[in-house]
Amino acid sequence: MLNDREFNIELEDYRALLNGFILINVAVIGAILFTDKVEDVTTGLGFLVAVFIFVIAASIRIRKRMKES
């Protein structure tokens, strides 16, 4: 089991990732509102979502490896 300190650090990491993701979404929505090329912006949004999921999966995998060793 995780102790409180490790859990808080982990929670802060994910909170920072989520805040960054929200800021990216706000920027993309603003770009959609102020441009006519919606297709390009939504393709970029799909790419950012994929990168975000990859970052979370990689961080979970790294944490598991650190706990095993």
PDB file of N, CA, C and O in Angstrom:
ATOM      1  N   MET A   1       0.837  -1.195   0.000  1.00  0.00           N
ATOM      2  CA  MET A   1       0.000   0.000   0.000  1.00  0.00           C
ATOM      3  C   MET A   1       0.879   1.253   0.000  1.00  0.00           C
ATOM      4  O   MET A   1       2.014   1.238   0.476  1.00  0.00           O
ATOM      5  N   LEU A   2       0.330   2.323  -0.540  1.00  0.00           N
ATOM      6  CA  LEU A   2       1.046   3.592  -0.553  1.00  0.00           C
ATOM      7  C   LEU A   2       0.837   4.319   0.761  1.00  0.00           C
ATOM      8  O   LEU A   2      -0.255   4.296   1.328  1.00  0.00           O
ATOM      9  N   ASN A   3       1.881   4.959   1.237  1.00  0.00           N
ATOM     10  CA  ASN A   3       1.657   5.805   2.404  1.00  0.00           C
ATOM     11  C   ASN A   3       1.117   7.159   1.940  1.00  0.00           C
ATOM     12  O   ASN A   3       1.057   7.431   0.741  1.00  0.00           O
ATOM     13  N   ASP A   4       0.732   7.987   2.878  1.00  0.00           N
ATOM     14  CA  ASP A   4       0.063   9.254   2.532  1.00  0.00           C
ATOM     15  C   ASP A   4       0.938  10.164   1.688  1.00  0.00           C
ATOM     16  O   ASP A   4       0.458  10.807   0.754  1.00  0.00           O
ATOM     17  N   ARG A   5       2.224  10.219   2.019  1.00  0.00           N
ATOM     18  CA  ARG A   5       3.108  11.144   1.305  1.00  0.00           C
ATOM     19  C   ARG A   5       3.240  10.751  -0.169  1.00  0.00           C
ATOM     20  O   ARG A   5       3.159  11.613  -1.044  1.00  0.00           O
ATOM     21  N   GLU A   6       3.441   9.459  -0.452  1.00  0.00           N
ATOM     22  CA  GLU A   6       3.552   9.009  -1.840  1.00  0.00           C
ATOM     23  C   GLU A   6       2.253   9.267  -2.598  1.00  0.00           C
ATOM     24  O   GLU A   6       2.281   9.684  -3.756  1.00  0.00           O
ATOM     25  N   PHE A   7       1.124   9.023  -1.951  1.00  0.00           N
ATOM     26  CA  PHE A   7      -0.160   9.238  -2.613  1.00  0.00           C
ATOM     27  C   PHE A   7      -0.362  10.707  -2.942  1.00  0.00           C
ATOM     28  O   PHE A   7      -0.865  11.033  -4.017  1.00  0.00           O
ATOM     29  N   ASN A   8       0.021  11.603  -2.034  1.00  0.00           N
ATOM     30  CA  ASN A   8      -0.137  13.037  -2.285  1.00  0.00           C
ATOM     31  C   ASN A   8       0.737  13.493  -3.444  1.00  0.00           C
ATOM     32  O   ASN A   8       0.299  14.298  -4.266  1.00  0.00           O
ATOM     33  N   ILE A   9       1.969  12.989  -3.522  1.00  0.00           N
ATOM     34  CA  ILE A   9       2.850  13.357  -4.625  1.00  0.00           C
ATOM     35  C   ILE A   9       2.251  12.870  -5.945  1.00  0.00           C
ATOM     36  O   ILE A   9       2.245  13.592  -6.941  1.00  0.00           O
ATOM     37  N   GLU A  10       1.750  11.640  -5.936  1.00  0.00           N
ATOM     38  CA  GLU A  10       1.160  11.081  -7.150  1.00  0.00           C
ATOM     39  C   GLU A  10      -0.062  11.898  -7.572  1.00  0.00           C
ATOM     40  O   GLU A  10      -0.243  12.189  -8.755  1.00  0.00           O
ATOM     41  N   LEU A  11      -0.886  12.259  -6.614  1.00  0.00           N
ATOM     42  CA  LEU A  11      -2.088  13.034  -6.910  1.00  0.00           C
ATOM     43  C   LEU A  11      -1.724  14.407  -7.465  1.00  0.00           C
ATOM     44  O   LEU A  11      -2.386  14.901  -8.378  1.00  0.00           O
ATOM     45  N   GLU A  12      -0.675  15.027  -6.920  1.00  0.00           N
ATOM     46  CA  GLU A  12      -0.248  16.329  -7.420  1.00  0.00           C
ATOM     47  C   GLU A  12       0.271  16.225  -8.852  1.00  0.00           C
ATOM     48  O   GLU A  12       0.041  17.124  -9.660  1.00  0.00           O
ATOM     49  N   ASP A  13       0.969  15.133  -9.172  1.00  0.00           N
ATOM     50  CA  ASP A  13       1.459  14.937 -10.539  1.00  0.00           C
ATOM     51  C   ASP A  13       0.297  14.882 -11.520  1.00  0.00           C
ATOM     52  O   ASP A  13       0.322  15.543 -12.558  1.00  0.00           O
ATOM     53  N   TYR A  14      -0.723  14.089 -11.190  1.00  0.00           N
ATOM     54  CA  TYR A  14      -1.860  13.963 -12.099  1.00  0.00           C
ATOM     55  C   TYR A  14      -2.679  15.243 -12.161  1.00  0.00           C
ATOM     56  O   TYR A  14      -3.256  15.570 -13.198  1.00  0.00           O
ATOM     57  N   ARG A  15      -2.727  15.966 -11.044  1.00  0.00           N
ATOM     58  CA  ARG A  15      -3.436  17.243 -11.043  1.00  0.00           C
ATOM     59  C   ARG A  15      -2.738  18.239 -11.970  1.00  0.00           C
ATOM     60  O   ARG A  15      -3.398  18.994 -12.684  1.00  0.00           O
ATOM     61  N   ALA A  16      -1.408  18.238 -11.958  1.00  0.00           N
ATOM     62  CA  ALA A  16      -0.659  19.122 -12.850  1.00  0.00           C
ATOM     63  C   ALA A  16      -0.888  18.730 -14.315  1.00  0.00           C
ATOM     64  O   ALA A  16      -1.062  19.594 -15.174  1.00  0.00           O
ATOM     65  N   LEU A  17      -0.886  17.430 -14.590  1.00  0.00           N
ATOM     66  CA  LEU A  17      -1.164  16.975 -15.959  1.00  0.00           C
ATOM     67  C   LEU A  17      -2.562  17.399 -16.403  1.00  0.00           C
ATOM     68  O   LEU A  17      -2.747  17.863 -17.528  1.00  0.00           O
ATOM     69  N   LEU A  18      -3.535  17.239 -15.522  1.00  0.00           N
ATOM     70  CA  LEU A  18      -4.910  17.594 -15.858  1.00  0.00           C
ATOM     71  C   LEU A  18      -5.053  19.095 -16.086  1.00  0.00           C
ATOM     72  O   LEU A  18      -5.761  19.517 -17.001  1.00  0.00           O
ATOM     73  N   ASN A  19      -4.388  19.904 -15.263  1.00  0.00           N
ATOM     74  CA  ASN A  19      -4.451  21.355 -15.451  1.00  0.00           C
ATOM     75  C   ASN A  19      -3.851  21.757 -16.785  1.00  0.00           C
ATOM     76  O   ASN A  19      -4.397  22.612 -17.483  1.00  0.00           O
ATOM     77  N   GLY A  20      -2.723  21.142 -17.146  1.00  0.00           N
ATOM     78  CA  GLY A  20      -2.118  21.419 -18.446  1.00  0.00           C
ATOM     79  C   GLY A  20      -3.034  21.025 -19.585  1.00  0.00           C
ATOM     80  O   GLY A  20      -3.142  21.740 -20.581  1.00  0.00           O
ATOM     81  N   PHE A  21      -3.694  19.884 -19.439  1.00  0.00           N
ATOM     82  CA  PHE A  21      -4.602  19.406 -20.480  1.00  0.00           C
ATOM     83  C   PHE A  21      -5.793  20.347 -20.631  1.00  0.00           C
ATOM     84  O   PHE A  21      -6.234  20.616 -21.749  1.00  0.00           O
ATOM     85  N   ILE A  22      -6.311  20.846 -19.520  1.00  0.00           N
ATOM     86  CA  ILE A  22      -7.433  21.786 -19.565  1.00  0.00           C
ATOM     87  C   ILE A  22      -7.015  23.079 -20.260  1.00  0.00           C
ATOM     88  O   ILE A  22      -7.777  23.633 -21.053  1.00  0.00           O
ATOM     89  N   LEU A  23      -5.806  23.561 -19.964  1.00  0.00           N
ATOM     90  CA  LEU A  23      -5.321  24.778 -20.629  1.00  0.00           C
ATOM     91  C   LEU A  23      -5.177  24.565 -22.131  1.00  0.00           C
ATOM     92  O   LEU A  23      -5.502  25.454 -22.918  1.00  0.00           O
ATOM     93  N   ILE A  24      -4.692  23.388 -22.532  1.00  0.00           N
ATOM     94  CA  ILE A  24      -4.572  23.082 -23.963  1.00  0.00           C
ATOM     95  C   ILE A  24      -5.955  23.065 -24.611  1.00  0.00           C
ATOM     96  O   ILE A  24      -6.138  23.592 -25.708  1.00  0.00           O
ATOM     97  N   ASN A  25      -6.934  22.452 -23.924  1.00  0.00           N
ATOM     98  CA  ASN A  25      -8.287  22.407 -24.476  1.00  0.00           C
ATOM     99  C   ASN A  25      -8.881  23.803 -24.640  1.00  0.00           C
ATOM    100  O   ASN A  25      -9.524  24.095 -25.647  1.00  0.00           O
ATOM    101  N   VAL A  26      -8.663  24.657 -23.652  1.00  0.00           N
ATOM    102  CA  VAL A  26      -9.164  26.029 -23.747  1.00  0.00           C
ATOM    103  C   VAL A  26      -8.529  26.745 -24.938  1.00  0.00           C
ATOM    104  O   VAL A  26      -9.204  27.473 -25.666  1.00  0.00           O
ATOM    105  N   ALA A  27      -7.219  26.532 -25.132  1.00  0.00           N
ATOM    106  CA  ALA A  27      -6.537  27.158 -26.266  1.00  0.00           C
ATOM    107  C   ALA A  27      -7.083  26.643 -27.588  1.00  0.00           C
ATOM    108  O   ALA A  27      -7.267  27.418 -28.527  1.00  0.00           O
ATOM    109  N   VAL A  28      -7.342  25.347 -27.669  1.00  0.00           N
ATOM    110  CA  VAL A  28      -7.858  24.773 -28.916  1.00  0.00           C
ATOM    111  C   VAL A  28      -9.277  25.255 -29.189  1.00  0.00           C
ATOM    112  O   VAL A  28      -9.615  25.560 -30.333  1.00  0.00           O
ATOM    113  N   ILE A  29     -10.104  25.329 -28.163  1.00  0.00           N
ATOM    114  CA  ILE A  29     -11.473  25.833 -28.351  1.00  0.00           C
ATOM    115  C   ILE A  29     -11.434  27.291 -28.795  1.00  0.00           C
ATOM    116  O   ILE A  29     -12.212  27.699 -29.658  1.00  0.00           O
ATOM    117  N   GLY A  30     -10.529  28.080 -28.207  1.00  0.00           N
ATOM    118  CA  GLY A  30     -10.366  29.462 -28.651  1.00  0.00           C
ATOM    119  C   GLY A  30      -9.934  29.531 -30.101  1.00  0.00           C
ATOM    120  O   GLY A  30     -10.404  30.385 -30.852  1.00  0.00           O
ATOM    121  N   ALA A  31      -9.037  28.631 -30.501  1.00  0.00           N
ATOM    122  CA  ALA A  31      -8.601  28.606 -31.900  1.00  0.00           C
ATOM    123  C   ALA A  31      -9.755  28.231 -32.828  1.00  0.00           C
ATOM    124  O   ALA A  31      -9.867  28.772 -33.928  1.00  0.00           O
ATOM    125  N   ILE A  32     -10.605  27.315 -32.393  1.00  0.00           N
ATOM    126  CA  ILE A  32     -11.770  26.940 -33.210  1.00  0.00           C
ATOM    127  C   ILE A  32     -12.700  28.139 -33.377  1.00  0.00           C
ATOM    128  O   ILE A  32     -13.226  28.377 -34.465  1.00  0.00           O
ATOM    129  N   LEU A  33     -12.900  28.890 -32.296  1.00  0.00           N
ATOM    130  CA  LEU A  33     -13.825  30.011 -32.352  1.00  0.00           C
ATOM    131  C   LEU A  33     -13.309  31.138 -33.252  1.00  0.00           C
ATOM    132  O   LEU A  33     -14.101  31.838 -33.883  1.00  0.00           O
ATOM    133  N   PHE A  34     -11.988  31.314 -33.314  1.00  0.00           N
ATOM    134  CA  PHE A  34     -11.440  32.457 -34.035  1.00  0.00           C
ATOM    135  C   PHE A  34     -10.837  32.116 -35.391  1.00  0.00           C
ATOM    136  O   PHE A  34     -10.250  32.982 -36.040  1.00  0.00           O
ATOM    137  N   THR A  35     -10.973  30.863 -35.829  1.00  0.00           N
ATOM    138  CA  THR A  35     -10.454  30.512 -37.159  1.00  0.00           C
ATOM    139  C   THR A  35     -11.557  29.873 -37.979  1.00  0.00           C
ATOM    140  O   THR A  35     -12.584  29.444 -37.453  1.00  0.00           O
ATOM    141  N   ASP A  36     -11.320  29.819 -39.276  1.00  0.00           N
ATOM    142  CA  ASP A  36     -12.269  29.161 -40.173  1.00  0.00           C
ATOM    143  C   ASP A  36     -11.867  27.717 -40.463  1.00  0.00           C
ATOM    144  O   ASP A  36     -12.674  26.942 -40.976  1.00  0.00           O
ATOM    145  N   LYS A  37     -10.635  27.353 -40.141  1.00  0.00           N
ATOM    146  CA  LYS A  37     -10.144  26.009 -40.444  1.00  0.00           C
ATOM    147  C   LYS A  37     -10.391  25.081 -39.260  1.00  0.00           C
ATOM    148  O   LYS A  37      -9.467  24.749 -38.518  1.00  0.00           O
ATOM    149  N   VAL A  38     -11.625  24.672 -39.092  1.00  0.00           N
ATOM    150  CA  VAL A  38     -11.987  23.833 -37.955  1.00  0.00           C
ATOM    151  C   VAL A  38     -11.367  22.443 -38.093  1.00  0.00           C
ATOM    152  O   VAL A  38     -11.007  21.832 -37.086  1.00  0.00           O
ATOM    153  N   GLU A  39     -11.237  21.932 -39.320  1.00  0.00           N
ATOM    154  CA  GLU A  39     -10.711  20.583 -39.518  1.00  0.00           C
ATOM    155  C   GLU A  39      -9.280  20.471 -39.000  1.00  0.00           C
ATOM    156  O   GLU A  39      -8.931  19.485 -38.351  1.00  0.00           O
ATOM    157  N   ASP A  40      -8.453  21.474 -39.282  1.00  0.00           N
ATOM    158  CA  ASP A  40      -7.061  21.442 -38.828  1.00  0.00           C
ATOM    159  C   ASP A  40      -6.981  21.480 -37.306  1.00  0.00           C
ATOM    160  O   ASP A  40      -6.166  20.783 -36.701  1.00  0.00           O
ATOM    161  N   VAL A  41      -7.825  22.292 -36.698  1.00  0.00           N
ATOM    162  CA  VAL A  41      -7.784  22.432 -35.241  1.00  0.00           C
ATOM    163  C   VAL A  41      -8.255  21.156 -34.564  1.00  0.00           C
ATOM    164  O   VAL A  41      -7.662  20.737 -33.570  1.00  0.00           O
ATOM    165  N   THR A  42      -9.306  20.530 -35.074  1.00  0.00           N
ATOM    166  CA  THR A  42      -9.801  19.300 -34.440  1.00  0.00           C
ATOM    167  C   THR A  42      -8.826  18.147 -34.649  1.00  0.00           C
ATOM    168  O   THR A  42      -8.721  17.274 -33.787  1.00  0.00           O
ATOM    169  N   THR A  43      -8.116  18.121 -35.763  1.00  0.00           N
ATOM    170  CA  THR A  43      -7.074  17.106 -35.953  1.00  0.00           C
ATOM    171  C   THR A  43      -5.974  17.308 -34.919  1.00  0.00           C
ATOM    172  O   THR A  43      -5.471  16.340 -34.348  1.00  0.00           O
ATOM    173  N   GLY A  44      -5.602  18.549 -34.678  1.00  0.00           N
ATOM    174  CA  GLY A  44      -4.610  18.842 -33.644  1.00  0.00           C
ATOM    175  C   GLY A  44      -5.096  18.446 -32.269  1.00  0.00           C
ATOM    176  O   GLY A  44      -4.312  17.969 -31.448  1.00  0.00           O
ATOM    177  N   LEU A  45      -6.391  18.637 -32.000  1.00  0.00           N
ATOM    178  CA  LEU A  45      -6.950  18.257 -30.710  1.00  0.00           C
ATOM    179  C   LEU A  45      -6.882  16.746 -30.517  1.00  0.00           C
ATOM    180  O   LEU A  45      -6.542  16.271 -29.433  1.00  0.00           O
ATOM    181  N   GLY A  46      -7.202  15.992 -31.561  1.00  0.00           N
ATOM    182  CA  GLY A  46      -7.095  14.530 -31.483  1.00  0.00           C
ATOM    183  C   GLY A  46      -5.670  14.092 -31.183  1.00  0.00           C
ATOM    184  O   GLY A  46      -5.446  13.170 -30.398  1.00  0.00           O
ATOM    185  N   PHE A  47      -4.708  14.758 -31.813  1.00  0.00           N
ATOM    186  CA  PHE A  47      -3.305  14.443 -31.559  1.00  0.00           C
ATOM    187  C   PHE A  47      -2.934  14.748 -30.112  1.00  0.00           C
ATOM    188  O   PHE A  47      -2.226  13.966 -29.478  1.00  0.00           O
ATOM    189  N   LEU A  48      -3.405  15.880 -29.580  1.00  0.00           N
ATOM    190  CA  LEU A  48      -3.100  16.242 -28.193  1.00  0.00           C
ATOM    191  C   LEU A  48      -3.715  15.256 -27.203  1.00  0.00           C
ATOM    192  O   LEU A  48      -3.104  14.933 -26.184  1.00  0.00           O
ATOM    193  N   VAL A  49      -4.924  14.777 -27.502  1.00  0.00           N
ATOM    194  CA  VAL A  49      -5.550  13.773 -26.632  1.00  0.00           C
ATOM    195  C   VAL A  49      -4.716  12.492 -26.629  1.00  0.00           C
ATOM    196  O   VAL A  49      -4.501  11.887 -25.578  1.00  0.00           O
ATOM    197  N   ALA A  50      -4.248  12.085 -27.804  1.00  0.00           N
ATOM    198  CA  ALA A  50      -3.420  10.884 -27.893  1.00  0.00           C
ATOM    199  C   ALA A  50      -2.121  11.049 -27.110  1.00  0.00           C
ATOM    200  O   ALA A  50      -1.685  10.121 -26.429  1.00  0.00           O
ATOM    201  N   VAL A  51      -1.504  12.219 -27.202  1.00  0.00           N
ATOM    202  CA  VAL A  51      -0.270  12.482 -26.459  1.00  0.00           C
ATOM    203  C   VAL A  51      -0.544  12.460 -24.954  1.00  0.00           C
ATOM    204  O   VAL A  51       0.256  11.923 -24.188  1.00  0.00           O
ATOM    205  N   PHE A  52      -1.651  13.030 -24.535  1.00  0.00           N
ATOM    206  CA  PHE A  52      -2.002  13.059 -23.113  1.00  0.00           C
ATOM    207  C   PHE A  52      -2.183  11.642 -22.578  1.00  0.00           C
ATOM    208  O   PHE A  52      -1.682  11.319 -21.500  1.00  0.00           O
ATOM    209  N   ILE A  53      -2.895  10.792 -23.322  1.00  0.00           N
ATOM    210  CA  ILE A  53      -3.097   9.408 -22.893  1.00  0.00           C
ATOM    211  C   ILE A  53      -1.764   8.668 -22.837  1.00  0.00           C
ATOM    212  O   ILE A  53      -1.530   7.876 -21.924  1.00  0.00           O
ATOM    213  N   PHE A  54      -0.887   8.926 -23.816  1.00  0.00           N
ATOM    214  CA  PHE A  54       0.424   8.292 -23.825  1.00  0.00           C
ATOM    215  C   PHE A  54       1.249   8.713 -22.608  1.00  0.00           C
ATOM    216  O   PHE A  54       1.934   7.883 -22.011  1.00  0.00           O
ATOM    217  N   VAL A  55       1.189   9.984 -22.239  1.00  0.00           N
ATOM    218  CA  VAL A  55       1.950  10.470 -21.079  1.00  0.00           C
ATOM    219  C   VAL A  55       1.462   9.803 -19.800  1.00  0.00           C
ATOM    220  O   VAL A  55       2.274   9.414 -18.961  1.00  0.00           O
ATOM    221  N   ILE A  56       0.153   9.666 -19.638  1.00  0.00           N
ATOM    222  CA  ILE A  56      -0.380   9.013 -18.437  1.00  0.00           C
ATOM    223  C   ILE A  56       0.036   7.543 -18.403  1.00  0.00           C
ATOM    224  O   ILE A  56       0.458   7.044 -17.360  1.00  0.00           O
ATOM    225  N   ALA A  57      -0.080   6.847 -19.539  1.00  0.00           N
ATOM    226  CA  ALA A  57       0.299   5.433 -19.575  1.00  0.00           C
ATOM    227  C   ALA A  57       1.782   5.258 -19.277  1.00  0.00           C
ATOM    228  O   ALA A  57       2.171   4.337 -18.558  1.00  0.00           O
ATOM    229  N   ALA A  58       2.605   6.138 -19.828  1.00  0.00           N
ATOM    230  CA  ALA A  58       4.044   6.040 -19.581  1.00  0.00           C
ATOM    231  C   ALA A  58       4.370   6.304 -18.120  1.00  0.00           C
ATOM    232  O   ALA A  58       5.222   5.623 -17.549  1.00  0.00           O
ATOM    233  N   SER A  59       3.706   7.283 -17.502  1.00  0.00           N
ATOM    234  CA  SER A  59       3.994   7.585 -16.095  1.00  0.00           C
ATOM    235  C   SER A  59       3.571   6.425 -15.198  1.00  0.00           C
ATOM    236  O   SER A  59       4.259   6.116 -14.226  1.00  0.00           O
ATOM    237  N   ILE A  60       2.452   5.782 -15.510  1.00  0.00           N
ATOM    238  CA  ILE A  60       2.015   4.626 -14.716  1.00  0.00           C
ATOM    239  C   ILE A  60       3.010   3.483 -14.868  1.00  0.00           C
ATOM    240  O   ILE A  60       3.349   2.822 -13.886  1.00  0.00           O
ATOM    241  N   ARG A  61       3.481   3.246 -16.089  1.00  0.00           N
ATOM    242  CA  ARG A  61       4.441   2.171 -16.330  1.00  0.00           C
ATOM    243  C   ARG A  61       5.757   2.446 -15.604  1.00  0.00           C
ATOM    244  O   ARG A  61       6.353   1.532 -15.033  1.00  0.00           O
ATOM    245  N   ILE A  62       6.213   3.699 -15.621  1.00  0.00           N
ATOM    246  CA  ILE A  62       7.459   4.054 -14.934  1.00  0.00           C
ATOM    247  C   ILE A  62       7.310   3.873 -13.431  1.00  0.00           C
ATOM    248  O   ILE A  62       8.228   3.382 -12.775  1.00  0.00           O
ATOM    249  N   ARG A  63       6.172   4.261 -12.879  1.00  0.00           N
ATOM    250  CA  ARG A  63       5.953   4.101 -11.437  1.00  0.00           C
ATOM    251  C   ARG A  63       5.946   2.627 -11.042  1.00  0.00           C
ATOM    252  O   ARG A  63       6.488   2.265  -9.998  1.00  0.00           O
ATOM    253  N   LYS A  64       5.336   1.772 -11.869  1.00  0.00           N
ATOM    254  CA  LYS A  64       5.320   0.338 -11.562  1.00  0.00           C
ATOM    255  C   LYS A  64       6.730  -0.228 -11.569  1.00  0.00           C
ATOM    256  O   LYS A  64       7.079  -1.027 -10.700  1.00  0.00           O
ATOM    257  N   ARG A  65       7.542   0.172 -12.533  1.00  0.00           N
ATOM    258  CA  ARG A  65       8.922  -0.313 -12.589  1.00  0.00           C
ATOM    259  C   ARG A  65       9.728   0.174 -11.392  1.00  0.00           C
ATOM    260  O   ARG A  65      10.557  -0.566 -10.863  1.00  0.00           O
ATOM    261  N   MET A  66       9.495   1.407 -10.960  1.00  0.00           N
ATOM    262  CA  MET A  66      10.230   1.938  -9.810  1.00  0.00           C
ATOM    263  C   MET A  66       9.842   1.192  -8.533  1.00  0.00           C
ATOM    264  O   MET A  66      10.689   0.958  -7.672  1.00  0.00           O
ATOM    265  N   LYS A  67       8.567   0.819  -8.406  1.00  0.00           N
ATOM    266  CA  LYS A  67       8.125   0.095  -7.212  1.00  0.00           C
ATOM    267  C   LYS A  67       8.663  -1.330  -7.194  1.00  0.00           C
ATOM    268  O   LYS A  67       8.953  -1.867  -6.125  1.00  0.00           O
ATOM    269  N   GLU A  68       8.802  -1.954  -8.377  1.00  0.00           N
ATOM    270  CA  GLU A  68       9.307  -3.322  -8.438  1.00  0.00           C
ATOM    271  C   GLU A  68      10.777  -3.398  -8.062  1.00  0.00           C
ATOM    272  O   GLU A  68      11.206  -4.374  -7.447  1.00  0.00           O
ATOM    273  N   SER A  69      11.556  -2.385  -8.422  1.00  0.00           N
ATOM    274  CA  SER A  69      13.003  -2.440  -8.150  1.00  0.00           C
ATOM    275  C   SER A  69      13.371  -1.913  -6.778  1.00  0.00           C
ATOM    276  O   SER A  69      14.547  -1.899  -6.417  1.00  0.00           O
TER     277      SER A  69
END
